[in-house]
Amino acid sequence: MTDIPKCPKCGSEFTYFDGSLYVCPDCAHEFSAEEGEATEENAVAKDSNGTELFDGDAVTVIKDLKVKGSSMVIKRGTKVKSIRLTENPEEVDCKIEGSSIVLKTCFLKK
């Protein structure tokens, strides 16, 4: 099985090779293998507005989020202090109401 890179524009995993370029069916972005590899190496965590996130930052939740496996709901506007970056640039680790939770960066703003 070949390793097909994620789309550097939208992050979709459903890209496919179309002879000479990779194509993303979600956003119709076409890119070369070198462009896809460069974005994976230089991936940094960014919030919903594109601002770079760092360890210890305080962020705000922009959407009501249901927590899987729990009846807990994280309300929009909840402030989260001292986040920790994970190996995945699309996720951050934090504590909310005493529970350790991993949140997607697309639902956060600095």
C-alpha positions as CSV (number, residue, x, y, z in Angstrom):
1,M,0.0,0.0,0.0
2,T,1.4,3.4,-0.9
3,D,1.5,6.4,1.4
4,I,-0.7,9.1,-0.1
5,P,-0.1,12.5,1.6
6,K,-3.0,14.5,3.1
7,C,-4.2,17.6,1.3
8,P,-2.0,20.6,2.4
9,K,-4.9,23.0,1.9
10,C,-7.7,21.4,3.9
11,G,-6.0,18.3,5.6
12,S,-8.3,15.8,4.0
13,E,-7.1,12.1,4.0
14,F,-9.1,11.2,0.8
15,T,-6.5,12.5,-1.7
16,Y,-5.7,10.4,-4.8
17,F,-3.0,10.3,-7.4
18,D,-4.1,11.4,-10.9
19,G,-1.2,10.6,-13.1
20,S,1.1,13.5,-12.3
21,L,-0.5,15.3,-9.4
22,Y,-2.3,14.5,-6.2
23,V,-6.0,15.7,-6.1
24,C,-8.2,16.4,-3.1
25,P,-11.9,15.6,-3.8
26,D,-13.0,17.8,-0.9
27,C,-11.5,21.1,-1.9
28,A,-10.3,20.3,-5.5
29,H,-6.8,21.3,-4.6
30,E,-4.1,19.8,-6.9
31,F,-0.5,19.4,-5.5
32,S,2.7,17.6,-6.1
33,A,4.3,15.0,-3.8
34,E,7.0,17.5,-2.8
35,E,4.4,20.1,-1.7
36,G,2.5,17.5,0.4
37,E,5.7,16.3,2.1
38,A,6.9,19.8,2.9
39,T,3.6,20.7,4.6
40,E,3.7,17.5,6.7
41,E,7.2,18.2,8.0
42,N,6.5,21.9,8.8
43,A,3.1,21.3,10.4
44,V,2.3,23.6,13.3
45,A,-0.8,23.8,15.4
46,K,-3.1,26.6,14.4
47,D,-6.5,27.7,15.7
48,S,-9.6,28.3,13.7
49,N,-8.4,31.8,12.6
50,G,-4.9,30.5,11.5
51,T,-3.0,31.9,14.6
52,E,-0.2,29.6,15.7
53,L,-0.7,27.9,19.0
54,F,2.1,27.2,21.6
55,D,2.3,25.2,24.8
56,G,0.7,27.1,27.7
57,D,-1.6,29.3,25.6
58,A,-5.1,30.1,26.7
59,V,-7.8,29.5,24.1
60,T,-11.6,29.8,23.8
61,V,-14.0,27.2,22.5
62,I,-16.0,28.5,19.5
63,K,-18.7,25.8,19.3
64,D,-20.7,23.7,21.8
65,L,-18.9,20.3,21.9
66,K,-20.4,17.0,23.1
67,V,-17.8,14.8,24.9
68,K,-17.9,11.2,23.6
69,G,-18.7,8.7,26.3
70,S,-20.0,11.3,28.7
71,S,-23.0,13.5,29.2
72,M,-20.7,16.5,29.5
73,V,-21.0,19.4,27.0
74,I,-18.3,22.0,26.6
75,K,-20.1,25.2,26.0
76,R,-19.1,27.9,23.4
77,G,-17.1,30.6,25.0
78,T,-15.4,28.2,27.6
79,K,-11.9,29.5,28.3
80,V,-9.2,26.8,28.4
81,K,-5.9,27.7,30.1
82,S,-2.5,26.2,29.6
83,I,-3.0,23.9,26.6
84,R,-0.4,21.3,25.6
85,L,0.4,20.5,22.0
86,T,0.4,16.9,20.9
87,E,2.2,15.1,18.1
88,N,-0.8,15.7,15.9
89,P,-0.9,19.4,14.9
90,E,-4.7,19.3,14.7
91,E,-5.1,18.4,18.4
92,V,-4.3,19.9,21.8
93,D,-4.5,18.4,25.2
94,C,-6.1,20.3,28.0
95,K,-8.0,20.1,31.3
96,I,-11.7,21.2,31.5
97,E,-13.6,20.8,34.8
98,G,-10.9,18.5,36.1
99,S,-11.0,16.1,33.1
100,S,-8.1,15.7,30.7
101,I,-9.5,16.2,27.2
102,V,-8.1,16.3,23.7
103,L,-9.7,19.0,21.5
104,K,-9.4,19.7,17.8
105,T,-7.7,23.0,17.0
106,C,-10.5,23.9,14.5
107,F,-12.9,24.5,17.4
108,L,-10.5,26.8,19.3
109,K,-9.5,30.5,19.0
110,K,-6.6,32.3,20.8
